[in-house]
Amino acid sequence: MDRLPAAVSLENFSLSLYDANDTCGLTESECESIVDENREKIAERQNVLYAETKQALLVILLAMDTGGKDPIIRDVLSAANPQACRVTAFKKESSSEKERDTFWRYHHEVPGRGEIGVFNRSYFDSLIKEDAHGDLDDHSRRSRYHQIRCFEQILAEDNITLLKLFLHITKDEQRHRLQERIDDPTRHWELSDADFEERKYWDQYMTAFETAIRETHTPQAPWHVITANRKWFRDATASNLILKTLRDMDPQYPAATVDLDNIVWY
């Protein structure tokens, strides 16, 4: 799959420039084949990363509810070695976490050397929600995003590669996906009041997402916008970006620690 979304360009950046239905001319069957092929290739590259133990990959997923974060984790990374793949879904802060500094709970879950980590929800989500609800003033917003840039710079300088993916869906598509859950009794457990309540802030969320991307898109931690109304294209694109990032990291198998020419068998 050669047709990949480029890293975001901040010049005149707006989510309105992205058609959430765009599939770059690919068909569903083509995308399914891409995911199948990439799944195994990602597992192969992960194995080298795990053996090397010198660097790590952190994938940060950001989207409105139903955007597709869970399916990417389930379907794209399903062949990854669970010993070296850590997925963290951050829930409401505990009383202990509230007593810590802002990034303590996130730094605690950063992947170790040789690992792939995935943040399903991250330090962006609470900030974006506050911004969408009008709870941030300009000073607080600037300060919070400055902290994020500094945190991500620290990770990048410590050989942790960041891949940030925004899954872009429309309000109508979200309604369709929520209706699918309503119509399927086995998925009722996935619904919450917030899924419906937050829809009235949709436009404010889009503005907040744009701000987050503009403020934290850096060479060390670039953003990619994935047009995600078509689930199969979303998964194919995410798999290709993850695979490309692992290839660019170029992990290498370490040399043997034993003298292979002088092994004595007993």
Order of alpha helices (4+ residues) and beta strands (2+ residues): alpha-beta-beta-alpha-alpha-beta-alpha-alpha-beta-alpha-alpha-alpha-beta-alpha
